Amino acid sequence: MPRQENTAVAAPFSKKIELHSGCDKPARLLNLVALRGGHACGHIFVRAAEGVCVTAAAENGRTLYGEEYNGENIVLYAEKDIAIERNWHHNGLPTGEYTDALLPLDTAVSFGETTVKDGKGIALFADFYIPEQTAGGIYEGFIEVRCEKTVRIPYALTVLDAKQPQEITCKSLFAVNLLQIEHYEGTRSQEALDAYIQTLLAHRISSTGLLAEESASEEGLHRYAHAAAEWVKRGLSTVGVPSFPVKEGETEYPDYDALKRTILALAEESLACGIDLLSHAAFYDWLIDESFLVKMPDGKVERHMESFEKAIQAAADALRADERFSSSFGRRVIASAEKLPHVVTDYCDRLPSVLHYVNVRQKRDKNGDPYHYDLKKTVLCPKFDGYDSPFLSAPYEGNSEKWWYGCNAPSAPYIGYHMDDAPWSARYISWLMARYGICGNLYWVVNYGSEVNTTGKPLYLEDPYGTAHRGLGANGDGVLLYPGKPYGLNEPVGCLRLTAIREGNADYEWLSELREGYAGAGVSFDGIFDRMTAPFAQGVRIDTFAGGFDEALECFMRLYEGWKKCRLTVASEDTKKGIRFCFSAAKGTEMYLGGNKVSGAIELARRDGYIFLEIKKDGYVSRIPLWTGGRLTVLTHEELYEAWAFSGNAEKIEPLPHDIYRELTIVPKEARTAVRIALPAALAKGKRKLGVEIRAYEGAEITLAVGNNTVTLHAVDEWNRLDCPMHGEDSFTICFEGDRSVALGAVYLH
């Protein structure tokens, strides 16, 4: 075997690392942009000879003016590989050895995790923290990668002159499973749970549970309330109110007397600590979890709603009768108790088409009639695809708070926390929360190490780091934290997706502030948000393989800095002729677009690429990228089917309307099958590239034809992605031979 030459390349955090093939579009320079008090991250991919141990160290960075950035603020990790054996997300990502868990570099070296083997490369992760006192500027330095010979990877860290808000206002309830901690960490102690909660908090996330031993006794509830106060003091944004189930026959209901007493305990602790703990509290009603999928006994959901309201009212009445709560602070605590969010994972009756197989009327009241939620009293929490269109999301505007959640569904083309999706998807979820005014995010479990089964007993994985799939129909679902014990650590091991969530939750704070600032100035931020995300997203639908995320991130960060420095606003809307931008800034600000001085509004022809807005005021200079190209359009297979856009010689074309295993099956009739799919002409107009998700059997030859352009693929027994030039064509054809079916997924138009 020829000797492997030592090489090291950089990649932004938005790129995915496959240890055999490396990363998409690597570079020599790690180019990063960050706010003061924030973070910036990137990958380093290393190739070296078999058996070589890879280590690294970060050096200080310096500006041209002599300011210094301490290299000790760069924390280095090894990205541990994990097998993706099937693309459950069906977006076309190839199977292979990808990276997820982030091991502290010293730990990884001591356990041999950075020793090159099996022809794979080594992926390192650099997490830059920027102290608040760091001066704005471009800091240039190196990360020294040591293997057989030293390779120095240069970094350019651009620190903007705006601060990352430190307070966590984005609400979240991410569950930690104590049984999983006990099995993999060897203990179910409070100390072990605290380590998991602290790790989540370091990623700007709140845990659902705070105590290793919960009790509805008075002593137990006061222990819980005291723990809630201590965690809120540390920065926890959300306190999960525990649910204590009581059984009646074969059905479990929450003990709403215990709920009332929990509220009273939180209120009393609020007086003791001077913090309105109930303003941080939320009640996730997991006993009626996903009632759109599970047949509930008639009247169960209705009883949950009514009993919750009675418990809240009883607690509020008791607090009003207590002289200690007669002060303005006490009255505020009572008001917070009355507004305690009752979070229920369900949809309004306007279900997304992806769920049309579900009987929307299966929730019935005690009389057997269809039950409907009162959104003034219930925080109805849909999955991400509940915001797939203004029509679907409109009812949630009636919620006192807007929440959503993700799990093993929805699958592509929707956003999610899955491993086999875009690395930026988990971060973009928080962007959309700011865009849609969603304040709360729910996640069912963060440390799932079992394989789903029907035995009633957990089948713990021998190696929780070994496989991405836990039998849930999605890679990585339920696992954002890995056990630390296998590596001698007293805390869990985070991962790339968890870091993306941290960054997204940090973005949420300043994006929300920016959106509110624009609104106060009479300008909508939504237009420029949609314009900058247009290359890679259509709301909650995304193209895993599209570019533009890094440019959007830099644009939004610089817009935030511009708002702080000179009250800069940039609005955008599409017109028939192109794109209209409207600019405004404080007096004395100079603005240049493409080198030409601008003020007010300007209309540009639509053209793929970026134009730069240059800002100058009193020594402040910024260069902001603005996307001037078209918008991504994503069509699900359900939408194509419902429009009956198919013709050809297939035996039949039928949808599999399942929330996870969604596809459109094309059954062959003859030796050669050719199916033409018509696209809505208005959506296809002006599009340059077509992407199609196709699942086919091993070795199948699939041809995608768009006008005079064709692409042929020798498929694997997996979801594949075919991309072909389009140039405004309004149809495409899929051809294949043999007697086995193929399946169609989403269609992407760029």
C-alpha positions in Angstrom: 0.0 0.0 0.0 1.4 3.4 -0.9 2.3 5.6 2.0 -0.3 8.2 2.8 0.9 11.8 2.5 0.1 13.9 5.6 -2.6 16.5 4.7 -4.9 18.6 6.7 -7.8 20.7 5.3 -10.4 23.0 7.0 -14.1 23.1 6.6 -16.9 25.3 8.1 -19.2 23.8 10.7 -22.0 23.7 8.0 -20.1 20.8 6.2 -20.5 17.1 7.0 -17.4 14.9 7.5 -17.3 11.3 6.1 -14.1 9.7 7.3 -13.4 7.8 4.1 -14.2 10.6 1.6 -13.5 13.6 3.7 -15.6 16.8 3.4 -17.3 18.7 0.7 -15.3 21.6 -0.7 -12.5 21.7 1.8 -10.2 24.7 2.2 -6.8 25.5 3.6 -8.2 28.4 5.6 -10.7 28.2 8.5 -12.7 31.3 8.0 -15.0 32.2 10.9 -17.3 35.1 11.9 -18.5 35.6 15.5 -20.0 38.1 17.9 -18.2 39.1 21.1 -19.3 36.7 23.9 -20.2 34.1 21.3 -18.7 31.0 19.6 -17.6 30.0 16.2 -16.7 26.5 15.1 -15.1 24.5 12.3 -13.7 21.2 11.2 -10.2 20.0 10.4 -9.9 16.8 8.4 -6.6 15.0 8.5 -5.2 12.2 6.3 -2.0 10.4 7.5 -0.4 7.0 7.3 -1.9 4.0 9.0 -1.1 3.9 12.7 -0.1 7.5 13.0 -1.5 9.4 16.1 -2.9 12.8 15.3 -2.8 15.6 17.9 -3.3 19.4 17.6 -2.8 22.6 19.5 -4.2 26.1 18.9 -2.0 29.2 18.7 -2.9 32.8 19.5 -4.4 35.0 16.8 -3.5 38.6 16.1 -4.9 41.5 14.2 -2.9 43.9 11.9 -3.2 46.4 14.8 -1.7 44.2 17.4 -4.8 43.0 19.3 -4.4 39.4 20.5 -6.9 36.5 20.7 -5.8 33.9 23.2 -5.5 30.4 21.7 -6.6 29.0 25.0 -10.1 30.0 24.1 -10.0 27.4 21.3 -11.2 24.1 22.6 -10.2 21.1 20.4 -12.2 17.9 20.1 -11.9 14.7 18.2 -15.0 13.8 16.1 -15.8 10.2 16.8 -17.0 8.2 13.9 -20.4 6.4 13.8 -21.9 4.1 11.2 -24.8 5.3 9.1 -25.9 2.1 7.5 -29.2 3.3 6.0 -30.4 6.7 5.0 -33.7 6.8 6.9 -34.1 10.5 6.2 -34.2 9.6 2.4 -32.5 12.7 1.2 -29.8 10.9 -0.7 -26.9 11.2 1.8 -24.6 8.2 1.1 -24.1 5.6 3.8 -20.7 5.5 5.5 -18.7 6.4 8.6 -19.7 9.9 9.6 -18.8 11.9 12.7 -21.0 12.9 15.6 -19.7 12.6 19.2 -17.2 15.2 20.3 -14.5 13.7 22.6 -12.1 16.1 24.4 -8.9 15.9 22.4 -6.7 14.7 25.2 -9.2 12.0 26.1 -9.5 10.9 22.5 -5.7 10.6 22.1 -5.3 8.6 25.3 -8.0 6.1 24.1 -6.4 5.8 20.6 -9.4 7.5 18.9 -7.0 9.8 16.9 -4.8 7.0 15.6 -5.4 6.5 11.9 -6.8 3.1 10.9 -8.9 1.3 8.3 -7.9 3.8 5.6 -10.0 6.5 7.3 -9.1 10.1 8.1 -9.3 11.8 11.4 -11.7 14.7 12.0 -10.9 17.4 14.6 -13.3 20.0 15.8 -12.3 23.5 16.8 -14.7 25.5 19.1 -13.7 29.2 19.3 -15.0 31.1 22.3 -14.8 34.9 22.0 -14.7 36.7 25.3 -16.9 39.8 25.5 -14.0 42.1 26.0 -12.4 41.0 22.7 -11.9 44.0 20.3 -13.6 43.8 16.9 -11.3 42.9 14.1 -9.8 40.0 12.1 -7.6 37.7 14.1 -5.2 35.5 12.1 -3.5 32.5 13.7 -2.9 28.8 13.3 -4.1 25.4 14.6 -1.0 23.2 14.5 -1.9 19.6 13.5 0.8 17.1 14.6 1.1 13.7 13.0 4.3 12.4 11.3 5.0 16.0 10.3 3.4 19.2 11.5 0.7 20.8 9.3 -0.4 24.3 10.3 -4.0 25.2 9.4 -4.5 29.0 9.3 -7.6 30.5 10.8 -9.1 34.0 10.2 -11.5 34.9 13.0 -13.6 38.0 12.3 -15.0 39.3 15.5 -17.8 41.8 15.0 -18.3 44.8 17.3 -21.6 43.5 18.8 -22.2 41.4 21.8 -23.9 38.0 21.9 -26.9 38.3 24.4 -26.0 36.0 27.3 -29.5 35.6 28.8 -31.3 32.4 27.6 -34.9 33.3 26.7 -35.5 30.5 24.2 -37.6 28.0 26.1 -36.9 24.3 25.9 -37.7 21.0 27.5 -35.3 18.2 26.5 -35.8 15.0 28.4 -33.0 13.0 30.1 -33.7 9.3 30.7 -32.6 8.2 34.1 -32.7 4.5 33.2 -30.2 5.1 30.4 -27.9 7.1 32.8 -28.1 4.2 35.3 -27.2 1.6 32.7 -24.4 3.4 30.9 -23.0 5.5 33.7 -23.4 2.9 36.4 -25.3 5.2 38.7 -28.6 6.9 39.0 -27.4 9.5 41.5 -28.3 13.2 41.6 -24.7 14.0 40.8 -25.0 12.0 37.5 -28.2 13.7 36.5 -26.8 17.1 37.4 -23.9 16.5 35.1 -26.4 15.9 32.2 -28.4 18.9 33.1 -25.3 21.1 33.3 -24.2 19.9 29.9 -27.5 20.8 28.4 -27.4 24.2 30.1 -24.0 24.8 28.6 -25.7 24.3 25.2 -28.5 26.7 26.2 -31.0 23.9 26.7 -33.3 23.0 29.7 -33.9 19.5 31.0 -37.5 18.3 31.7 -36.5 16.7 35.0 -34.4 18.1 37.8 -34.4 15.4 40.5 -33.1 11.8 40.3 -35.9 10.9 42.8 -39.2 12.7 42.3 -41.9 12.6 44.9 -45.3 14.3 45.2 -44.8 14.5 49.0 -44.6 18.0 50.5 -40.9 17.4 51.2 -40.3 16.1 47.7 -42.1 19.1 46.0 -40.1 21.6 48.1 -36.8 19.8 47.1 -38.0 20.1 43.5 -38.8 23.8 43.9 -35.4 24.5 45.5 -33.6 22.7 42.7 -35.6 24.8 40.2 -34.5 28.0 41.9 -30.8 26.9 41.9 -30.9 26.0 38.2 -32.7 29.2 37.2 -30.0 31.1 39.0 -27.4 29.3 36.8 -29.3 30.4 33.7 -31.9 27.7 33.0 -34.6 29.2 30.9 -37.3 26.6 31.5 -38.4 24.6 34.5 -40.3 21.4 33.6 -43.2 20.9 36.0 -43.3 17.1 36.9 -46.4 15.0 36.1 -47.3 12.3 38.7 -49.5 9.7 37.0 -52.3 8.0 38.9 -54.0 4.9 37.4 -57.8 4.5 37.0 -58.5 1.1 35.5 -56.2 0.7 32.5 -55.8 4.5 32.0 -53.3 6.9 33.6 -54.1 10.5 34.4 -51.9 13.2 36.0 -52.4 13.8 39.7 -53.7 17.3 39.4 -53.8 17.8 43.2 -50.0 17.2 43.0 -49.8 19.7 40.2 -51.6 22.3 42.4 -49.2 21.6 45.2 -46.2 21.8 42.9 -47.3 25.3 41.8 -47.7 26.4 45.4 -44.2 25.0 46.2 -42.7 27.0 43.2 -44.6 30.1 44.4 -43.2 29.8 47.9 -39.7 29.2 46.7 -40.1 32.3 44.4 -40.7 34.4 47.6 -37.6 32.9 49.2 -35.2 33.4 46.3 -36.7 36.6 44.8 -37.2 35.0 41.3 -40.6 34.4 39.7 -40.0 30.7 39.1 -43.4 30.2 37.6 -42.6 32.5 34.7 -40.0 29.9 33.8 -42.3 26.9 34.3 -44.0 24.7 31.7 -46.1 21.6 32.0 -45.5 19.0 29.3 -48.5 16.6 29.4 -46.7 13.4 28.2 -49.6 11.2 29.2 -51.5 12.4 26.1 -48.4 12.6 24.0 -49.1 12.6 20.2 -52.8 11.9 20.5 -53.0 12.3 16.7 -51.3 8.9 16.5 -52.6 7.0 19.5 -56.2 6.0 20.1 -57.2 7.7 23.4 -60.1 6.6 25.5 -63.1 8.9 24.9 -62.9 11.9 27.2 -59.3 11.4 28.2 -57.9 14.5 26.4 -60.9 16.5 27.5 -60.4 15.5 31.2 -56.7 16.4 31.0 -57.7 19.9 29.8 -60.4 20.4 32.4 -58.4 19.0 35.3 -55.4 21.2 34.4 -57.6 24.3 34.5 -59.1 23.4 37.8 -55.6 22.8 39.3 -54.4 26.2 38.1 -57.4 27.9 39.4 -57.2 26.2 42.8 -53.5 27.2 43.1 -54.2 30.8 42.1 -57.1 31.0 44.6 -54.9 29.7 47.4 -52.1 32.2 46.5 -54.6 35.1 46.5 -55.7 34.1 50.0 -52.2 34.1 51.2 -51.1 37.5 52.5 -47.5 36.8 51.5 -48.5 37.2 47.9 -50.2 40.6 48.2 -47.2 42.5 47.1 -46.6 43.5 43.5 -44.0 40.6 43.2 -46.5 38.2 44.7 -49.2 39.3 42.3 -46.8 38.8 39.5 -46.1 35.2 40.7 -49.9 34.6 40.8 -50.2 35.9 37.2 -47.5 33.6 36.1 -49.2 30.6 37.8 -52.4 31.4 35.8 -50.4 31.5 32.6 -48.5 28.2 33.2 -48.2 26.7 29.7 -50.0 23.3 29.2 -47.9 21.9 26.4 -49.6 19.1 24.4 -47.9 17.4 21.4 -50.7 17.5 18.8 -51.9 19.3 15.7 -54.9 21.5 15.0 -57.5 20.0 12.8 -55.7 21.5 9.8 -53.2 18.6 9.7 -50.3 18.7 7.2 -50.9 16.5 4.2 -48.1 14.3 5.3 -50.4 13.1 8.1 -53.6 12.7 6.1 -53.7 9.0 6.9 -54.5 9.9 10.5 -58.1 10.1 11.6 -58.3 13.6 12.9 -61.5 12.9 14.7 -60.1 10.1 16.9 -59.9 12.5 19.9 -63.4 12.5 21.4 -65.0 13.9 24.4 -66.8 12.0 27.1 -69.9 11.8 24.9 -68.0 10.4 22.0 -68.2 13.6 20.0 -65.1 15.1 18.2 -63.0 17.0 20.7 -61.4 20.4 19.8 -58.7 22.2 21.8 -59.2 25.7 23.2 -56.0 27.3 22.1 -56.4 30.0 24.7 -56.0 27.4 27.4 -53.7 24.8 25.7 -50.2 25.3 24.2 -50.7 23.0 21.2 -47.2 21.8 20.1 -47.0 20.4 16.6 -44.0 18.9 14.9 -41.8 21.1 12.7 -44.0 20.4 9.7 -47.0 22.0 11.5 -45.5 25.3 10.2 -45.2 24.1 6.6 -47.5 26.8 5.4 -49.3 29.9 6.7 -52.6 27.9 6.4 -51.3 25.2 8.6 -49.6 27.5 11.2 -52.4 30.1 11.4 -54.3 28.4 14.3 -51.2 28.3 16.5 -51.2 32.1 16.6 -54.0 31.6 19.1 -51.7 29.9 21.6 -50.5 31.9 24.6 -47.1 30.6 23.7 -45.9 28.9 20.5 -44.0 25.7 20.8 -43.0 22.9 18.5 -41.0 19.7 18.5 -39.1 17.1 16.4 -38.4 13.4 16.8 -38.0 10.6 14.2 -40.3 12.6 12.1 -40.8 14.6 10.0 -38.3 13.2 7.5 -36.9 14.9 4.4 -37.5 17.4 3.0 -38.2 18.9 6.5 -35.9 20.2 9.2 -34.8 17.8 12.0 -32.1 16.8 14.4 -31.2 13.7 12.4 -27.6 12.7 11.7 -28.3 12.0 8.0 -29.3 15.6 7.3 -27.6 18.9 6.7 -25.2 19.8 9.6 -26.8 23.2 9.7 -30.4 21.8 10.0 -30.3 21.7 13.9 -29.1 25.4 13.9 -31.6 26.5 11.4 -34.5 25.2 13.6 -33.7 28.0 16.1 -33.6 30.5 13.3 -37.1 29.6 12.3 -38.2 29.9 15.9 -37.1 33.5 15.8 -38.7 34.0 12.4 -42.1 32.5 13.4 -42.2 33.8 16.9 -41.9 30.3 18.4 -40.6 30.5 22.0 -40.5 26.8 23.0 -38.8 23.7 21.8 -39.6 20.1 23.0 -37.5 17.0 22.5 -38.5 13.5 23.8 -35.1 12.3 25.0 -31.4 13.2 24.6 -29.6 10.0 25.8 -31.4 7.0 24.3 -29.0 4.1 24.1 -31.5 1.2 23.6 -32.9 -0.5 20.5 -36.6 -0.1 20.2 -38.4 -3.5 20.5 -41.7 -5.1 21.4 -40.5 -7.2 24.4 -41.4 -4.5 27.0 -37.8 -4.5 28.2 -35.1 -2.2 27.1 -32.5 -3.8 24.8 -29.4 -1.8 25.7 -26.8 -1.4 22.9 -23.5 -3.0 23.7 -21.8 0.1 22.3 -23.9 3.3 22.4 -21.3 4.9 20.1 -21.5 2.2 17.5 -24.5 2.8 15.4 -26.6 5.8 14.5 -29.9 3.9 14.4 -31.8 2.8 17.5 -34.8 1.3 15.7 -36.7 4.6 15.6 -36.7 5.1 11.8 -34.2 8.0 12.0 -30.5 8.1 12.5 -29.5 9.8 15.8 -33.0 10.4 17.0 -33.1 10.5 20.8 -29.3 10.7 21.2 -27.7 14.1 21.6 -25.6 13.0 24.6 -23.4 9.9 24.8 -22.3 8.3 28.1 -19.0 9.6 29.5 -18.1 6.5 31.6 -16.6 4.5 28.6 -14.0 7.3 28.4 -13.5 7.8 32.1 -15.4 11.1 32.1 -17.7 12.3 34.8 -20.0 14.1 32.4 -21.7 13.1 29.2 -20.2 13.5 25.8 -21.8 16.1 23.5 -22.0 15.9 19.7 -22.0 18.0 16.5 -25.8 18.3 16.4 -25.9 19.4 20.1 -23.3 22.1 19.3 -25.4 23.2 16.3 -28.4 23.5 18.7 -26.3 25.6 21.1 -25.3 27.9 18.3 -28.9 28.1 17.0 -30.2 29.0 20.5 -27.6 31.7 20.8 -28.6 33.0 17.3 -32.3 33.0 18.5 -31.5 35.6 21.1 -30.0 38.3 18.7 -32.3 37.3 15.8 -35.3 37.9 18.0 -33.9 41.2 19.2 -33.2 42.2 15.6 -36.7 41.3 14.4 -38.2 43.3 17.3 -36.0 46.2 16.5 -37.0 46.2 12.9 -40.7 46.0 13.9 -40.2 49.0 16.2 -38.7 50.9 13.2 -41.7 49.9 11.1 -39.7 47.5 9.0 -40.4 43.8 8.5 -37.3 41.5 9.1 -39.1 38.6 7.5 -38.4 39.7 4.0 -34.7 39.8 4.3 -34.7 36.6 6.4 -36.6 34.8 3.6 -34.4 36.3 0.9 -31.1 35.2 2.6 -32.4 31.6 3.3 -33.9 31.3 -0.2 -30.9 29.3 -1.6 -31.3 26.4 0.9 -34.7 26.6 2.5 -38.4 27.1 1.8 -39.6 27.6 5.3 -39.4 24.3 7.2 -38.4 22.5 4.0 -34.7 22.4 3.2 -32.3 21.1 0.6 -29.6 19.2 2.5 -27.1 19.6 -0.3 -27.7 23.3 -1.0 -25.2 26.1 -0.2 -25.8 29.5 1.2 -26.1 28.9 4.9 -22.7 30.4 5.8 -23.5 33.5 3.8 -26.9 33.9 5.5 -25.3 33.5 8.9 -22.7 36.2 8.1 -25.4 38.5 6.7 -27.6 38.2 9.7 -24.7 38.7 12.1 -23.6 41.8 10.2 -27.2 43.1 10.1 -27.3 42.8 13.9 -24.0 44.6 14.2 -25.3 47.3 11.8 -28.5 47.7 13.8 -26.5 48.2 17.0 -24.0 50.6 15.4 -26.1 52.8 13.1 -29.8 51.5 13.2 -29.3 49.9 9.8 -32.4 48.1 8.4 -32.6 46.2 5.2 -36.0 45.1 3.9 -36.5 42.9 0.8 -39.4 41.7 -1.3 -39.6 39.9 -4.6 -41.2 41.7 -7.6 -42.1 40.7 -11.1 -38.9 42.1 -12.4 -36.5 41.0 -9.7 -35.8 42.0 -6.1 -36.5 45.2 -4.3 -34.2 46.1 -1.4 -35.0 49.0 1.0 -32.2 50.5 3.1 -32.3 52.8 6.0 -29.7 53.9 8.6 -28.9 56.6 11.1 -27.9 60.1 9.8 -24.3 60.2 8.6 -24.2 56.5 7.5 -22.9 55.9 3.9 -24.2 52.9 2.1 -22.9 51.4 -1.1 -24.3 48.5 -3.1 -22.0 47.0 -5.6 -19.8 50.0 -5.3 -22.6 52.5 -6.0 -23.9 54.8 -3.3 -27.5 54.0 -2.4 -30.3 55.2 -0.1 -33.9 54.3 0.1 -35.1 51.6 -2.3 -33.5 49.9 -5.2 -34.7 47.2 -7.5 -32.3 44.6 -9.0 -32.7 42.0 -11.6 -32.7 38.4 -10.2 -29.3 36.8 -10.7 -27.7 33.9 -8.9 -25.0 35.1 -6.6 -24.4 37.8 -3.9 -24.0 41.5 -4.1 -22.4 43.3 -1.2 -23.8 46.2 0.8 -21.0 48.3 2.3 -21.7 50.4 5.4 -19.5 53.3 6.7 -20.1 55.5 9.7 -17.7 57.1 12.1 -15.0 54.5 11.5 -17.4 51.6 11.4 -17.2 49.6 8.2 -19.0 46.5 7.2 -19.6 44.4 4.1 -22.9 42.5 4.1 -23.6 39.8 1.5 -27.1 39.9 -0.1 -28.5 37.0 -2.1 -29.9 38.2 -5.5 -30.8 34.8 -7.0 -33.9 32.7 -7.1 -35.7 30.9 -4.4 -35.6 27.2 -3.6 -38.9 25.4 -4.3 -39.5 22.0 -2.7 -42.3 19.7 -3.8 -43.1 16.7 -1.7 -44.2 13.5 -3.4 -47.6 13.9 -1.8 -48.1 17.3 -3.6 -47.1 15.7 -6.9 -49.4 12.8 -6.4 -52.3 15.0 -5.3 -51.9 17.1 -8.5 -51.7 13.8 -10.4 -48.7 15.0 -12.4 -47.7 11.6 -13.8 -47.9 9.9 -17.2 -46.2 6.9 -18.7 -46.3 3.2 -18.7 -46.1 2.3 -15.0 -48.5 -0.4 -13.7 -49.5 2.0 -10.9 -48.1 4.9 -8.9 -49.2 5.0 -5.3 -48.1 7.0 -2.2 -47.0 5.5 1.1 -48.6 8.2 3.3 -46.5 7.4 6.4 -45.0 10.1 8.6 -41.5 8.5 8.5 -41.4 6.1 5.6 -42.9 8.6 3.1 -42.5 7.8 -0.6 -44.3 7.4 -3.9 -43.9 3.9 -5.3 -43.7 3.4 -9.1 -44.6 -0.1 -10.0 -43.3 -1.3 -13.4 -45.6 -2.7 -16.1 -43.1 -3.5 -18.9 -39.4 -4.3 -19.2 -38.6 -0.6 -19.4 -40.6 1.9 -17.4 -40.7 5.6 -18.3 -42.7 8.0 -16.2 -43.0 11.7 -16.9 -43.7 14.0 -14.0 -45.1 17.4 -14.8 -44.2 20.4 -12.6 -46.3 23.4 -12.0 -45.2 25.8 -14.8 -45.3 28.8 -12.5 -42.9 27.1 -10.0 -40.6 25.7 -12.7 -40.2 29.1 -14.5 -36.6 30.4 -14.3 -35.3 27.4 -12.4 -31.8 26.2 -13.2 -31.4 22.9 -11.5 -33.6 20.0 -10.5 -32.9 17.5 -7.7 -34.9 14.3 -7.2 -34.8 11.8 -4.4 -35.1 8.2 -5.7 -34.9 4.9 -3.8 -34.0 2.0 -6.0 -32.6 -1.6 -5.7 -28.9 -2.4 -5.9 -27.5 -1.9 -9.3 -30.6 -0.4 -10.9 -29.8 2.0 -13.7 -31.9 5.1 -13.3 -32.0 7.9 -15.8 -33.3 11.3 -15.1 -34.1 13.4 -18.2 -34.9 17.1 -18.1 -35.4 18.4 -21.7 -32.2 17.6 -23.5 -30.2 17.0 -20.3 -29.9 13.5 -18.8 -28.2 12.0 -15.7 -27.7 8.3 -15.2 -27.2 6.6 -11.8 -26.2 3.1 -10.9 -28.2 3.0 -7.7 -27.5 1.4 -4.4 -30.3 -0.2 -2.4 -30.9 3.0 -0.7 -32.2 6.6 -1.2 -30.2 8.3 -4.0 -30.1 11.9 -5.1 -30.0 12.9 -8.8 -29.3 16.4 -9.9 -29.7 17.7 -13.4 -29.6 21.1 -15.2 -33.2 22.3 -15.8 -33.2 25.7 -17.6 -36.9 26.4 -17.1 -38.2 23.0 -18.2 -41.6 22.2 -16.6 -41.3 18.4 -16.5 -38.8 15.5 -16.0 -38.8 11.8 -16.9 -37.6 8.9 -14.8 -36.6 5.7 -16.7 -35.5 2.3 -15.4 -35.5 -1.3 -16.5 -36.6 -4.5 -14.7 -39.6 -5.7 -12.7 -38.8 -4.1 -9.4 -40.3 -0.9 -8.1 -38.6 2.3 -7.4 -39.8 5.1 -5.2 -39.8 8.9 -5.5 -39.3 11.3 -2.7 -39.1 15.1 -2.7 -38.2 17.2 -5.7 -36.0 20.3 -5.4 -36.0 23.2 -7.8 -33.2 25.7 -7.7 
